[in-house]
Amino acid sequence: MLKNVLLITNPVAGKGLGEKYAQKLKDVLEDYHQSNVEIKITEEEFDATKWSKNATKEGFDTVICLGGDGTVSETVSGIIEAEDKPVFGFVPMGTVNDLGRALGYKMNAEKAIEDFKTVSLDKLDVGKVNDRVFINVIALGPIAEQVMTTDSDDKNRFGVLAYVRDGMKAFFTDKGYEVRVTASDGTTTEIKTNLLFVGLTNSIGGVEFMIPGANYNDGKGYLSAIKGHTPINTIRAGLEVGLSNIDADNIFRLSDTKFKIESINNESITTNVDGDNGPELPLEIEILSQAIDVLITGES
């Protein structure tokens, strides 16, 4: 690893400093690992997917991207499709950066780049929802839908608080969806909820204790859903966040390798996948255990 490195950077990430940070990382890799480094700057959607998929064919053993969750997700999508998968790493430059938090990456881009002076290798789980890859979370419900409308400029100015502000707009509604969750053993659960999500790590929405016990390479996905759809249901569930019991009074929880989620009433229900628009229900979700090699940076 790190002999021949492809750096993929989103130029608008990090408040427009993506290219500058890519050059800084290039210098670190050359100085500390004697890497041969090439920088590619994304211009269109799925550039990162295309480049990471073909990386090993072009002689790269490692792909590192710089950007937010969208860029990271696109890069991982390409690596998953590759016949010979390169090692993966990234510099978190988005608003929330949940995968980076779970891996112990620094949230400050300058410090995250410095940590590439010392690296080790680990395995990383990747999720699939229908035919799409995800790296952190799938969410549905009025709260998740509202967060999808958060303005990019607001995310740059206010960070996670922009999501909190917009999520609160849905908080006081009584809207909810009736869904059926089917586990890998065929067990079904029906629930009416205003927020359901399936996460791969302990960090969701920047809250690093959202899913107690979750690990980025344990081969499981973690489903949580608020029981009910009123503001009081949400408040009660919020008070239970971080508790380790699998089925709290106000939160339904399930860990598994596969899930199916369907609308009981055949409603049109959209999803939020890693912060972007996802497929409508029904969902077929599978966790690809330890699917790729990932760089862990900094001193252990």
One Martini backbone bead per residue (centre of mass of N, CA, C, O) as a GRO file, in nm:
protein
  300
    1MET     BB    1   0.101   0.033   0.012
    2LEU     BB    2   0.160   0.367  -0.097
    3LYS     BB    3   0.313   0.359  -0.369
    4ASN     BB    4   0.040   0.406  -0.544
    5VAL     BB    5  -0.146   0.712  -0.548
    6LEU     BB    6  -0.487   0.813  -0.543
    7LEU     BB    7  -0.621   1.139  -0.558
    8ILE     BB    8  -0.950   1.245  -0.460
    9THR     BB    9  -1.108   1.565  -0.527
   10ASN     BB   10  -1.322   1.805  -0.396
   11PRO     BB   11  -1.312   2.143  -0.468
   12VAL     BB   12  -1.561   2.234  -0.260
   13ALA     BB   13  -1.438   2.129  -0.030
   14GLY     BB   14  -1.352   2.293   0.243
   15LYS     BB   15  -1.437   2.572   0.132
   16GLY     BB   16  -1.254   2.531  -0.146
   17LEU     BB   17  -0.978   2.339  -0.039
   18GLY     BB   18  -0.926   2.066  -0.187
   19GLU     BB   19  -0.663   2.113  -0.354
   20LYS     BB   20  -0.481   2.206  -0.125
   21TYR     BB   21  -0.506   1.945   0.047
   22ALA     BB   22  -0.402   1.748  -0.167
   23GLN     BB   23  -0.115   1.863  -0.175
   24LYS     BB   24  -0.048   1.813   0.122
   25LEU     BB   25  -0.083   1.506   0.109
   26LYS     BB   26   0.124   1.452  -0.107
   27ASP     BB   27   0.366   1.548   0.063
   28VAL     BB   28   0.338   1.342   0.291
   29LEU     BB   29   0.358   1.080   0.120
   30GLU     BB   30   0.636   1.143  -0.003
   31ASP     BB   31   0.801   1.191   0.266
   32TYR     BB   32   0.692   0.920   0.445
   33HIS     BB   33   0.639   0.691   0.179
   34GLN     BB   34   0.739   0.730  -0.113
   35SER     BB   35   0.514   0.819  -0.299
   36ASN     BB   36   0.314   0.788  -0.580
   37VAL     BB   37   0.130   1.079  -0.697
   38GLU     BB   38  -0.217   1.139  -0.795
   39ILE     BB   39  -0.433   1.401  -0.902
   40LYS     BB   40  -0.795   1.420  -0.890
   41ILE     BB   41  -1.064   1.627  -1.015
   42THR     BB   42  -1.378   1.679  -0.972
   43GLU     BB   43  -1.672   1.752  -1.204
   44GLU     BB   44  -1.856   1.496  -1.176
   45GLU     BB   45  -2.068   1.272  -1.127
   46PHE     BB   46  -1.887   0.971  -1.062
   47ASP     BB   47  -1.584   1.008  -1.085
   48ALA     BB   48  -1.491   0.853  -0.831
   49THR     BB   49  -1.602   0.579  -0.921
   50LYS     BB   50  -1.446   0.542  -1.183
   51TRP     BB   51  -1.153   0.577  -1.071
   52SER     BB   52  -1.162   0.356  -0.843
   53LYS     BB   53  -1.233   0.113  -1.027
   54ASN     BB   54  -0.954   0.169  -1.216
   55ALA     BB   55  -0.697   0.191  -1.040
   56THR     BB   56  -0.546  -0.089  -1.063
   57LYS     BB   57  -0.526  -0.082  -1.375
   58GLU     BB   58  -0.336   0.195  -1.333
   59GLY     BB   59  -0.138   0.114  -1.065
   60PHE     BB   60  -0.301   0.142  -0.805
   61ASP     BB   61  -0.307   0.063  -0.441
   62THR     BB   62  -0.433   0.355  -0.364
   63VAL     BB   63  -0.726   0.532  -0.230
   64ILE     BB   64  -0.778   0.888  -0.178
   65CYS     BB   65  -1.018   1.099  -0.036
   66LEU     BB   66  -1.159   1.441  -0.061
   67GLY     BB   67  -1.447   1.487   0.149
   68GLY     BB   68  -1.753   1.402   0.177
   69ASP     BB   69  -1.987   1.159   0.190
   70GLY     BB   70  -2.029   1.154  -0.116
   71THR     BB   71  -1.734   1.102  -0.203
   72VAL     BB   72  -1.689   0.852  -0.033
   73SER     BB   73  -1.920   0.680  -0.152
   74GLU     BB   74  -1.824   0.685  -0.445
   75THR     BB   75  -1.549   0.553  -0.396
   76VAL     BB   76  -1.651   0.287  -0.270
   77SER     BB   77  -1.822   0.197  -0.510
   78GLY     BB   78  -1.577   0.148  -0.695
   79ILE     BB   79  -1.421  -0.055  -0.520
   80ILE     BB   80  -1.642  -0.274  -0.509
   81GLU     BB   81  -1.636  -0.314  -0.833
   82ALA     BB   82  -1.361  -0.410  -0.818
   83GLU     BB   83  -1.162  -0.679  -0.872
   84ASP     BB   84  -0.909  -0.508  -0.764
   85LYS     BB   85  -0.872  -0.382  -0.454
   86PRO     BB   86  -0.800  -0.103  -0.310
   87VAL     BB   87  -0.692   0.096  -0.086
   88PHE     BB   88  -0.856   0.293   0.171
   89GLY     BB   89  -0.902   0.657   0.203
   90PHE     BB   90  -0.952   0.972   0.400
   91VAL     BB   91  -1.064   1.318   0.410
   92PRO     BB   92  -1.256   1.492   0.617
   93MET     BB   93  -1.497   1.754   0.454
   94GLY     BB   94  -1.763   1.769   0.594
   95THR     BB   95  -2.021   1.803   0.822
   96VAL     BB   96  -2.008   1.507   0.977
   97ASN     BB   97  -1.829   1.242   0.938
   98ASP     BB   98  -1.893   0.946   1.053
   99LEU     BB   99  -1.671   0.754   0.953
  100GLY     BB  100  -1.436   0.917   1.063
  101ARG     BB  101  -1.516   0.891   1.359
  102ALA     BB  102  -1.510   0.577   1.374
  103LEU     BB  103  -1.191   0.571   1.278
  104GLY     BB  104  -1.039   0.834   1.417
  105TYR     BB  105  -1.052   1.081   1.263
  106LYS     BB  106  -0.991   1.389   1.199
  107MET     BB  107  -1.193   1.688   1.158
  108ASN     BB  108  -0.938   1.826   1.080
  109ALA     BB  109  -0.774   1.848   0.790
  110GLU     BB  110  -0.486   1.912   0.877
  111LYS     BB  111  -0.470   1.681   1.094
  112ALA     BB  112  -0.547   1.446   0.909
  113ILE     BB  113  -0.299   1.472   0.726
  114GLU     BB  114  -0.079   1.435   0.942
  115ASP     BB  115  -0.171   1.133   1.014
  116PHE     BB  116  -0.039   1.008   0.741
  117LYS     BB  117   0.245   0.947   0.861
  118THR     BB  118   0.065   0.724   1.015
  119VAL     BB  119  -0.013   0.380   0.929
  120SER     BB  120  -0.279   0.141   0.901
  121LEU     BB  121  -0.463  -0.171   0.879
  122ASP     BB  122  -0.808  -0.245   0.786
  123LYS     BB  123  -1.143  -0.328   0.807
  124LEU     BB  124  -1.454  -0.271   0.603
  125ASP     BB  125  -1.773  -0.212   0.600
  126VAL     BB  126  -2.046  -0.257   0.360
  127GLY     BB  127  -2.334  -0.136   0.211
  128LYS     BB  128  -2.655  -0.254   0.070
  129VAL     BB  129  -2.913  -0.090  -0.129
  130ASN     BB  130  -3.004  -0.277  -0.333
  131ASP     BB  131  -2.780  -0.129  -0.580
  132ARG     BB  132  -2.652   0.037  -0.333
  133VAL     BB  133  -2.409   0.207  -0.173
  134PHE     BB  134  -2.307   0.225   0.180
  135ILE     BB  135  -2.125   0.374   0.477
  136ASN     BB  136  -2.357   0.449   0.715
  137VAL     BB  137  -2.672   0.555   0.623
  138ILE     BB  138  -3.023   0.488   0.657
  139ALA     BB  139  -3.317   0.699   0.610
  140LEU     BB  140  -3.655   0.750   0.749
  141GLY     BB  141  -3.877   1.011   0.743
  142PRO     BB  142  -3.954   1.332   0.819
  143ILE     BB  143  -3.676   1.407   0.934
  144ALA     BB  144  -3.504   1.302   0.695
  145GLU     BB  145  -3.645   1.473   0.478
  146GLN     BB  146  -3.577   1.755   0.592
  147VAL     BB  147  -3.262   1.729   0.584
  148MET     BB  148  -3.247   1.718   0.267
  149THR     BB  149  -3.301   2.050   0.251
  150THR     BB  150  -3.034   2.141   0.325
  151ASP     BB  151  -2.825   2.387   0.274
  152SER     BB  152  -2.503   2.417   0.170
  153ASP     BB  153  -2.432   2.692   0.296
  154ASP     BB  154  -2.532   2.616   0.581
  155LYS     BB  155  -2.336   2.382   0.626
  156ASN     BB  156  -2.080   2.564   0.611
  157ARG     BB  157  -2.166   2.766   0.843
  158PHE     BB  158  -2.314   2.547   1.074
  159GLY     BB  159  -2.323   2.260   1.021
  160VAL     BB  160  -2.496   2.052   1.220
  161LEU     BB  161  -2.703   2.278   1.298
  162ALA     BB  162  -2.856   2.275   1.028
  163TYR     BB  163  -2.987   1.999   1.074
  164VAL     BB  164  -3.126   2.058   1.339
  165ARG     BB  165  -3.306   2.286   1.243
  166ASP     BB  166  -3.455   2.120   1.016
  167GLY     BB  167  -3.548   1.880   1.192
  168MET     BB  168  -3.742   2.055   1.377
  169LYS     BB  169  -3.966   2.100   1.163
  170ALA     BB  170  -4.063   1.783   1.200
  171PHE     BB  171  -4.106   1.739   1.509
  172PHE     BB  172  -4.418   1.881   1.527
  173THR     BB  173  -4.530   1.646   1.385
  174ASP     BB  174  -4.765   1.356   1.307
  175LYS     BB  175  -4.593   1.219   1.109
  176GLY     BB  176  -4.600   0.881   0.966
  177TYR     BB  177  -4.484   0.539   0.919
  178GLU     BB  178  -4.580   0.223   0.796
  179VAL     BB  179  -4.374  -0.058   0.875
  180ARG     BB  180  -4.184  -0.346   0.761
  181VAL     BB  181  -3.962  -0.566   0.933
  182THR     BB  182  -3.713  -0.794   0.804
  183ALA     BB  183  -3.527  -1.043   0.893
  184SER     BB  184  -3.310  -1.301   0.815
  185ASP     BB  185  -3.520  -1.515   0.970
  186GLY     BB  186  -3.825  -1.373   0.906
  187THR     BB  187  -3.878  -1.172   1.108
  188THR     BB  188  -4.144  -0.950   1.207
  189THR     BB  189  -4.204  -0.584   1.214
  190GLU     BB  190  -4.442  -0.345   1.319
  191ILE     BB  191  -4.429   0.019   1.250
  192LYS     BB  192  -4.473   0.350   1.373
  193THR     BB  193  -4.278   0.626   1.226
  194ASN     BB  194  -4.047   0.923   1.208
  195LEU     BB  195  -3.779   0.727   1.259
  196LEU     BB  196  -3.549   0.541   1.050
  197PHE     BB  197  -3.240   0.346   1.091
  198VAL     BB  198  -2.933   0.231   0.922
  199GLY     BB  199  -2.624   0.140   1.066
  200LEU     BB  200  -2.254   0.082   1.078
  201THR     BB  201  -2.204   0.276   1.319
  202ASN     BB  202  -2.187   0.474   1.611
  203SER     BB  203  -2.220   0.717   1.404
  204ILE     BB  204  -2.489   0.966   1.398
  205GLY     BB  205  -2.497   1.286   1.317
  206GLY     BB  206  -2.230   1.315   1.518
  207VAL     BB  207  -2.322   1.082   1.714
  208GLU     BB  208  -2.105   0.852   1.889
  209PHE     BB  209  -2.369   0.700   2.067
  210MET     BB  210  -2.617   0.600   1.894
  211ILE     BB  211  -2.472   0.300   1.859
  212PRO     BB  212  -2.425   0.072   2.069
  213GLY     BB  213  -2.147  -0.142   1.979
  214ALA     BB  214  -2.068  -0.044   1.716
  215ASN     BB  215  -1.879  -0.153   1.423
  216TYR     BB  216  -1.697  -0.119   1.118
  217ASN     BB  217  -1.623  -0.470   1.133
  218ASP     BB  218  -1.885  -0.672   1.240
  219GLY     BB  219  -2.114  -0.737   1.002
  220LYS     BB  220  -2.331  -0.511   1.089
  221GLY     BB  221  -2.650  -0.383   1.125
  222TYR     BB  222  -2.834  -0.090   1.268
  223LEU     BB  223  -3.159  -0.076   1.383
  224SER     BB  224  -3.366   0.221   1.427
  225ALA     BB  225  -3.685   0.311   1.597
  226ILE     BB  226  -3.939   0.505   1.656
  227LYS     BB  227  -4.210   0.474   1.877
  228GLY     BB  228  -4.378   0.659   1.677
  229HIS     BB  229  -4.507   1.021   1.575
  230THR     BB  230  -4.465   1.208   1.811
  231PRO     BB  231  -4.304   1.432   2.000
  232ILE     BB  232  -4.304   1.254   2.259
  233ASN     BB  233  -4.172   1.009   2.129
  234THR     BB  234  -3.906   1.156   2.056
  235ILE     BB  235  -3.823   1.242   2.337
  236ARG     BB  236  -3.811   0.962   2.467
  237ALA     BB  237  -3.602   0.848   2.269
  238GLY     BB  238  -3.377   1.057   2.324
  239LEU     BB  239  -3.335   0.959   2.625
  240GLU     BB  240  -3.229   0.659   2.506
  241VAL     BB  241  -2.984   0.741   2.387
  242GLY     BB  242  -2.714   0.505   2.444
  243LEU     BB  243  -2.849   0.266   2.516
  244SER     BB  244  -2.787  -0.093   2.526
  245ASN     BB  245  -3.057  -0.186   2.490
  246ILE     BB  246  -3.222  -0.338   2.228
  247ASP     BB  247  -3.533  -0.273   2.363
  248ALA     BB  248  -3.661  -0.007   2.422
  249ASP     BB  249  -3.946   0.163   2.498
  250ASN     BB  250  -3.894   0.390   2.234
  251ILE     BB  251  -3.696   0.176   2.086
  252PHE     BB  252  -3.627   0.002   1.801
  253ARG     BB  253  -3.401  -0.281   1.784
  254LEU     BB  254  -3.164  -0.413   1.524
  255SER     BB  255  -2.933  -0.674   1.452
  256ASP     BB  256  -2.783  -0.743   1.122
  257THR     BB  257  -2.717  -0.858   0.780
  258LYS     BB  258  -3.034  -0.833   0.712
  259PHE     BB  259  -3.294  -0.636   0.537
  260LYS     BB  260  -3.649  -0.558   0.525
  261ILE     BB  261  -3.834  -0.272   0.388
  262GLU     BB  262  -4.184  -0.187   0.420
  263SER     BB  263  -4.487  -0.077   0.315
  264ILE     BB  264  -4.799  -0.135   0.435
  265ASN     BB  265  -4.963   0.102   0.244
  266ASN     BB  266  -4.802   0.176  -0.019
  267GLU     BB  267  -4.627   0.406   0.019
  268SER     BB  268  -4.436   0.683  -0.065
  269ILE     BB  269  -4.097   0.621   0.040
  270THR     BB  270  -3.826   0.788   0.119
  271THR     BB  271  -3.463   0.825   0.123
  272ASN     BB  272  -3.157   0.849   0.317
  273VAL     BB  273  -2.823   0.828   0.172
  274ASP     BB  274  -2.560   0.966   0.296
  275GLY     BB  275  -2.734   1.254   0.241
  276ASP     BB  276  -2.894   1.131   0.002
  277ASN     BB  277  -3.089   1.031  -0.230
  278GLY     BB  278  -3.291   0.750  -0.226
  279PRO     BB  279  -3.471   0.487  -0.232
  280GLU     BB  280  -3.760   0.344  -0.240
  281LEU     BB  281  -3.982   0.161  -0.121
  282PRO     BB  282  -3.841  -0.118  -0.107
  283LEU     BB  283  -3.584  -0.270   0.102
  284GLU     BB  284  -3.257  -0.418   0.041
  285ILE     BB  285  -3.036  -0.517   0.301
  286GLU     BB  286  -2.669  -0.545   0.304
  287ILE     BB  287  -2.380  -0.675   0.467
  288LEU     BB  288  -2.038  -0.628   0.389
  289SER     BB  289  -1.797  -0.798   0.525
  290GLN     BB  290  -1.497  -0.679   0.513
  291ALA     BB  291  -1.467  -0.557   0.202
  292ILE     BB  292  -1.232  -0.351   0.284
  293ASP     BB  293  -0.944  -0.168   0.289
  294VAL     BB  294  -0.828   0.046   0.561
  295LEU     BB  295  -0.708   0.340   0.679
  296ILE     BB  296  -0.522   0.408   0.974
  297THR     BB  297  -0.457   0.698   1.150
  298GLY     BB  298  -0.206   0.746   1.340
  299GLU     BB  299  -0.151   0.687   1.656
  300SER     BB  300  -0.226   0.395   1.856
   0.00000   0.00000   0.00000
